[in-house]
């Protein structure tokens, strides 16, 4: 597994990370969730990304991986979801981090993201101060922002954050072109989400969803094909080796899919010509923002 410095944070992460959203679903059995988490580490994946809003995900990571905590960088998100406490307040940040530490059975969260809050909220000095205080107390190592668009751009320039999480894929290049170059120059770690564009190519007809619709439309209009590769490989290798990206997070509930993703990343970057073909095909969308999740 390829391992990279995570910007100038002092952390090192695998090029392929594990997005633990599927782990949070009650439809996935407890034993299966445990096997998937251990398999990720056995493959050499050293970044696991979760969130307060991912159902049982934090709880299961804490339960199954507490004895292997030293083997991976732990990333989670919050700012919301504490009973009786308004979202996006310093108290919510403090209590949310304390809850995450207990739930995840850890003494420290390596990367803690504010999870897609709007720009006006993100700019609040008290909220940013709560993150700084948690870092001073040793509860988190890196304060981060996960989101898109104007808020992401502000977070990258603000000096308050050590890392960013944003969408980077063949049809979603706004962050790649507009934010990641400066993030790299300032030593920020970058986690790319949706690296396989929600596999929008799998739909024969226009789907109904949040990101599938926009991604499917762009694929049709851009006329891009994966050449001699399967779409999954083409898309994943593009995102993993995009400039400024340190780790891509892919979620799955299947052991074989996780293994396959690791094998694809090990094949390295696409050719320069293929990368240029992707960039050219979706140049018309480079200035278009995406919605936030």
N, C-alpha and C positions, 0 to 999 in steps of 0.2 A: 504493500500500500504506500502510495506517495504521501509524504508528510511535509508540511510547510510551516514556516514561521507565520504566526497570526499577526501580521503587521508588526508594530513595535510594542505589542502588549506583553511580550515575554512568554506567551503561550505558543504551543505547536499543535497543529491540527492535521488530521488526515484530509486529503483532497476530497474524498467522499465522506460526508457525514450522514448520520441517521436522523431523519425527521420522525419524531416519535408521536405524531398525531394518531396514527392507526393503533398504537399501543393503548390509547385512551378509550377505545371503543369497547363497550360491554359485550359486543358481539364476538370479540376476540377473547377466547378463553384464557384463564390465568396461566396455565401451563404453556400455552402457545406463546403468550406474551413474553414469558421468561425465556423460553428457548430463542425467540427472535432477538431479544436484547443481548443474550450471551453470544449468539452467533455473530452479531455485529462486532462485538469486541474481538472475537476469535478471528475474524477476517482482517483485523488491523484497523478497523474504524475507531477513531479516537475523539470524535465529536458527536455528542448526542444532544439534540435540540428538542425542547419541549415547551410547554406554556401552561399557565394557570387555567386557560380556557380549553385545554385538550382532555377533558374528561378525566379518566383514571390514569393518564400518562405519568404525571409526576409521582403519584403513589406507587405505580408499578416499577418505575425506574428505581425508586428508593428501596422497595422491597427486594427486588431481584438483583440489583447491582451494588448494594451497600458493601459487600465484601470485595468488590473490584473497583471501588471508587477511585483509586489512584491510577487506573488505566485509561481514563478518558476525561476530556474537557466537557464540562456540564454547562449547557446553555438553556436558560428558561426566560420567560417573559411574564410581565405583570403590570400592575397599576390599576387593577379592577378586581371585582369579585370577592370582596371581603364583606361579610354580612354586617350591616349596620354602619358601614363607613362609606362615604361618598367616593366614587371612582376618581382617579387622577388627583389625589390629594397626598400631601406628605405622610399623613397617618396611614393611608392605604398602602403606600410604598413600603413604609416601615413594617407594618403588620403582614403585608404580602410576602416580603422577603423572609420574615421570621417563620411564617407558615411554610414557605417553600423549603427552608432549611430543615424543618422538622419532617415534612412529607418526603423529601428526597434523601433523608438520613445522611446529611452531609454537614460539615462545619463551614463550608464556603461554597458559594455559587461562582463558577468561573466567569460566566458572562450573563448579566441580567439586563434584559431589554425592556424599555418602555414599548408597549405593544400597540403600535399603530394609532397612537393618540394624535389628534389634529395639531396643527402648527401653533395655534394660540395657546393650547394647553402645554405643548412642549416647551414653549418659551418661558414658562413661569419659573421665577427664581427659586421659589420655595420647593417646587417639585424637583428641580435640578439639585438643590441643596440636600434633599432627602437621599438622593443617589450618592452624592459626595459623602454624606454622613455614614451611609452603609459601607462605603469603600474604606473609610477611615476606621470603622469598627472591625474591619476584616471579614465582613459578611459576604461581600462580593469582590471580585478582582477587577472586572471590567464593566463599566457602565456602557450600555449600548442602546441603540434605537432600531426597531424593526418596523418598516413601513415603506411608503413610496412617495414620489412626487415632491412637492414643495417642502413638506416637513422633513423628508429624508435629506434633501439638499441642505436645509438649514442645519440639521443635526451634524452633517458631515463637515460643515464650515465652523460650527459653533465653538469647538474646543472643549466641549463638555463630555464628549463620548469617545470611547476607545475603539468601538467597532459598530458596524452597520449590518443589517440584514435586509435584503431587498430582492425583488424578482429580476432574474437574469436568464434569458433563454433566447432561442433563435428568433422568436417573434416579439420579444419584449426587451428592447435594448435601450430604453430611456436612461435608466440608471447606469448601464454600462458606458454609455457615451457621455452623460452629463455629470455624473457624480463620482464614479469610481476612479477616474484619473486623479482628481484632487484628494480623494480618500487615500489613495496609494502614496501620494506625495506627502501626506501628513501622518503616515504610518498607521492608519486605521486598519483593523482586521475587517474582512468582508465575508459574510456568509450569503451565498446565493440560494434563494428559494425558488420553487417552481422551475428547476433546471430543465425538465423535460416538457415544459409548456402544457402541463396537465394532460399530456398525450392526446392533444386535440385531434390529431390525425386519425385516431381510431374510429371517429364517427363518420359514417357514410353521408349523413345528413346533418344540417346545422343543429347542434345540441342546445339544450336549455340549461344554463348554469351561470355561475358568476364569471369565471375566467375562460371557461371552455368556449363560450360564444365569441368573445373578442379574438381569442387565439385561433379558433377555427376560421373565422372570417379572414384574418390576415394570411393564414396559410393558403386559402383559396385565391385571394387577390394577389399575393406575392408570387404565386406559381413556383415556389421552391420545392424541390424534390431532394431526397437524401442521397442521391447518386447510387453508388453500389452498396451502401450500408443500409441497415434497418434504421427506421426513424429513431428508435430509442437510443441506439448507439450514436447516431449522428448528432442528436440534440444534447445528449449527456456529455459527450466529449467537447462539444462547442462550449457549453457553459462551464465545465470544470476547468478548462484552460483559457477562459476569457481573461484578459488583462485586469488585474486588480482583485480577482476572486481568489480566496484562500481555501474555501470549502463549499461544496454544494450539498444541500440536504435533500435526500429523497426518502419519502415514506413508503412503506409497504408492510403488508401483513404476511408475506410469503418468504420463507427461507430461501427458496430457489431464486426468487427475484432479487433478493439482497445480494446473493452470491454473484448473480449475473451482472448486477450493477458494478460490483467491485472488479469483475473481469473486464468490463467495458472501459472503466477509468484507467486500468492498467495499460491499455493500448495506446495511451498518450493522446496528444492533440491532433486535431484535424490538420490537413495540409493548409498552407497559407492560401492557396487558391480556393479551397473550400470555405475557409473563413471569410474571405473577401466576397465570395458568392452569397453567403448569408447576409453580410452587412449591406451589400448592394440591394438585395431583394427587398429588404425591409427598411431601407433608407427613408421612404415616405412616412414611416410611423415613428421615426426616431425622436420626434418632438412631441409625441402624444403621451400624456400621462395615463397611468392606469389607476383604477379605483383602489381603495385600501381595504384590507381584510385583517 
